[in-house]
Amino acid sequence: MKKIIGIATAIILFASCGKNTEAKETTKKTDTMKKVLFVLTSHSDLGNTGEKTGFWIEEFASPYYFLKDKGVDITIASPKGGQPPIDPKSELPDFQTPATKRFNGDQETQTILANTAKLANINANDYDAVFYPGGHGPLWDLAEDESSIALIEAFYNQNKPVGAVCHAPAIFKNTKGANGEPLVKGKKVTGFSNTEEEAVQLTDVVPFLVEDMLIANGGTYSKEADWSPYAVEDGLLITGQNPASSELVAEKLLLQLK
């Protein structure tokens, strides 16, 4: 009888140890999981054209799935919260990629996207990096949004990576470093080029040209041929030239998080 009781006790202890180990591993995984904030535009009007704009799906979907599949915890925010506007042109057949097709069939992510957090309620202390997808929308709102400007400066001052692709480097229009100078001054950067803007015939529609602004703010701007994948990393700043560059920016951002 004593032998049976002893065996039963051993089994219980072994099972308990297993549960404790599993709990510790789960806690450890949660503690070490990197957290990245995605910030999307809330602006939907393409100047005075009567057409709609917003964020470009590929520039969201490609980095989102790349990071998510690597175990990164992603939160999505926008100035107004809720559903951010999708640029209708980015839904056209010519602009579909494996990532956008995955998004189109991903009801879970679409639901998350429809309920973005309000940017003013976001605290940089809660995240390890921030990433801004493009589309023309950021030229109107995120470039001037006080919450976004303060958030970018906070991430940078906390030694956390700041990524932006295509038109999203517009976010550096009003951001400053600790010295009061433009955050991009003296740094290598890229973004949607003047020739690419001319190619989509929106040079006279947008409030400013990303390339011109980055240069005016003292950035060392570079680019590749139009529509070619190209990303630049200078310290904590990671920028991409166009939609095809979005995953490159995510790759560089992830390397900084390791």
N, C-alpha and C positions, 0 to 999 in steps of 0.2 A: 504493500500500500504506500509506504514511504517513497519507494522507488517511483511509483506512478505519479505521486504528487510532485516529486522532484523534476521529473520529465516535463510535466505540465507547466511548472513554474519556469523552466528553462525556455519552453516554447513561447510563453507569454513575454518573457524578457527579451527574447530574440525579435519577436514581432514588434515590441515597443521600440527597440533600438532601430529597427528598420524604418518605422514611422518617424522617429526623431531625425534620422539621417535624411529622409526624404524632405521633411519640413525644413531642415537646415539648408539643403540644396536649393529648395524653392525660394527661401528667403535670400540666399546668396545670389541666385539668378536675378531676383527682383532688384536687389541692391546694386548689381553691376550692370544691369540693362541701361544702355545709353538712351537719353531722351532728346529728341530733336523737335523743334517747333517749326512748322510750316506756316508761312503767312501769305495769304492770298488777297487779291484786290476785292473791293466791294463796288468798284466803279464799272458801270455798264454802257455809258454813252460814248460813242466814238466821235468826240468833238461835236461839231455842228452838222455832221453829215446825215444825221437821222438814222445811222446804222448803229449796231450794237457791238460792244467789245466785252472784255472781262479778262479772265486768265486763260492761257493756252493749255489745253488738256495734256498734251505730251510733256510739257515742262513741269506739270504736277505729277502725272502718272508714272513717268519713267523714274524719276528720283524716289518717289514714294514707294514703289514696289521694290526698287533696288535696296533701299534701306530697310524696309519692312522685312524683306526676305532674309536680311542679315541679322534679324532679331532686334532692330531698333524700335523703340517705343515712340510713336509719332502723334503729336497733337496738332490740330489745324485751327488757325485763327484768322480772322479778317476784321477790318475796321468796324463793320456794322454787325458782325456775327451772323449766324444763320447761313443760308445758301449763298455762296459767292457766285457772281455771274460767270458763265462759261462763254468764251468767245465763240460765236456760232460757226465761224470759219474753221475753227480747229476741229469741228465735228464732221467736216467734209471728208469724203472718201480718200482724197489725195493726201490727207494728212494723218491717216491712220497708221499706227505702229503696233507692234505686239503689246506694248504697255497700254495704249489707249483701248485696244480691243479687250484687254483684260479688265480694264476699268468699266467698259460698257456692260460687261457681264457680272460685275461685282457689286451686288446690291448692298452688301455690308459697308463697303467703302463709300458708296453713293449716299448712304444714310448718314455716315459720319460727316461727309462733306456738306450735307444739308443742314448740319447743326454745328457749324464752326463756333469756336469761342470768340467772344468779343475782345478785340486786341487790347483795349484799355484795362481789361481784367487780368492780363498776362504778366507774370513776374519772371524775369530772366533767371532768377535764382533757381527756378524749378527745372531748368533745361541745360543741356550740355552744348547745344549749337542751335543756330537758326538758319532756315533756308527759305528763300523767296523765289517762287516760280514767276515767270513773266506773263506775257500777254500785254496788250497796250494799256490796260486798266491802271497799272501802277504809276504810269506817267502822270495821271490826274490825282489819284488819292494818296498812295503810299509815299510818293516823293515829298508830300507836304504834311502827312499825318504826324501829329506831335507824339502820339503814343508809339508809332513805329520808329520815329527818329530816336526817342529816348530809349527804346528797347534795343536798337542796334548799338547805340553807344554803350549801353549797359553790358551787353554781350561782349563787346570788344574790350571794355575795361576790366571785365572778369576773365579775360584771356580765353574766350570761347569763340570758335569759328563762326563766321558769317558768310553764307553762300547766297549767290544771286545769279540768275541766268536770263539771257536775252534782254528784254526791256526792264527786268527787275533791278539791274544796277542803277536804275533811276532812284532807288532808295538812298543812294549816296549823295543826292543833290544838296541836302541840308544837314547831313550828319557831320559832326565835328569830333576831333580827337581831344585828348586831355589838354593839349596845348592851344585849343581854340581854332586850329587850322582844319580845313576840310579833311575828313577821315581818309580820303583816297590820295591826298597830296603826297607825292613822292613814291607812290606804290604802283606796282604793275597791275593793270586792270584790263578787262575787255567788256564788251556788251554789244547789243545790236548795233551794227555799223550804219553809217550814213548811206552807203550804197545799198544795203539791204532795205533800209527804210524807203529809199527811192524806188527800189524794185517793187515794193508793195504799194507804191504811189500814195504814201501817207506823210511825206515830208512836210507838206503845208497844212496838215491836219493836227499833228501831235503838238503839244505845248512846248516841247523842246526835244532835241535830238540827243540820245544817250551818249553817243560818241563825243559830240561837242561838249556836253556837260562834264563828262569825266575829264576831258582835257582841260577845260576851263577851271576845274577844281584842283588841277595840279597832278592828276593821275598820269602815269606813263601808259598810255593806251596802245594796245596792239590788236591785230586781227589777222585772221586767215582769209582765204577766198570765201566769197559769199556762200552761206549755207553749209560750210564745212564745220565739222566738230572742232571746237577749240575752247580750252579753259585755261585760266591763268590763276596761279596761287602765289600770293605774297603775304607771308605770315598768316594772320587769321582771316584775311580776305580771300575768298575764292569766287571767281566770276567766270561766266560762260557767255559765248558770243551770240548764240541763237538756239532754237529749239533742239537741234541735233546735238548740242553741247550739254544738255541738261543732266544726263547720266554721268558724264565726265566730272561735273561739279560735285555730284553726289559721291562719286568714288573718292575724290580728293578730300571731301568733308569727312567721310568715314575713316580714312587713314589718319586724319588728325584726332579722331575720337579714340583710336586704339592706344 
